[in-house]
Amino acid sequence: MWWADLLWGFWNGLTAWIILIVHMFGGWEQFPFYNAARSGSWYDFGFLLGAGSPLLGAFRGRGQRGR
């Protein structure tokens, strides 16, 4: 189902930043950064949304502080 791939991609994108940092220090080898078994257009789209959302939220909040 397309929506399941979208949600899994979004979840993996949100947690990718944490997983990436932990992988850099050699931990959590059983948790993949990107799930290649689910890769496809909807998973990839969800992953990009999830991975970009923390950064977009930080930029949006930074611009509104000056008001």
N, C-alpha and C positions, 0 to 999 in steps of 0.2 A: 504494500500500500504506500502511495506516495507521501501521505501525511506522516506516516511512521518514520520514513526515511528523513523527512524534513525535521521532525522533532528530535530524532537521534543526532542529526547533523548539528542542530542548534545546541543541544546539550553538550556534545563533544566540542563544539566551538567555544562555548562558555568555559568549560573546564580545561581547555587546551593550554591556557596560560599557566595554570597551576601545575598541570602535568609536565609542561615544558620545563619549568623551573626545577621540579623535583627530579626529572630525568637528567638534568644537567649535573646533579649531584649524585647520580647513580641509584636512585630509588624508584620504586614502583615499576619495575620492568614488566610486570604482568598487565599493566594498563597502557594500551597504545595511545599515542598522540593523535593519530588519525586512523579510523577504522576502514581499512582498504576493502574489507569484505562487503561493506555497505556502499562503497563509492558509486556515485551516479549523479545525475543532474540535481535531484531534489536533496540528497544528502550533502552534496557540495555547496548548494545554495544555503542550506541551513547552517552548515559549518562556517561559511563566510559571514553570515549574519551573526552567529554566536561569537565568533572570534573578534569581530569588529565592534560589537555592541559595548564592551567595557571602554574601549577607546573613544567611541562616539559620545558616550555619556560623560566622559571626562572633559572632552572639548566643549560640549554644550554647557556644562556647568561652569566652566572657566569663563566663557563669554558673558554670562549673566551676572557675574559678581560685580562688575563695574557699574551697574545701573543704580 
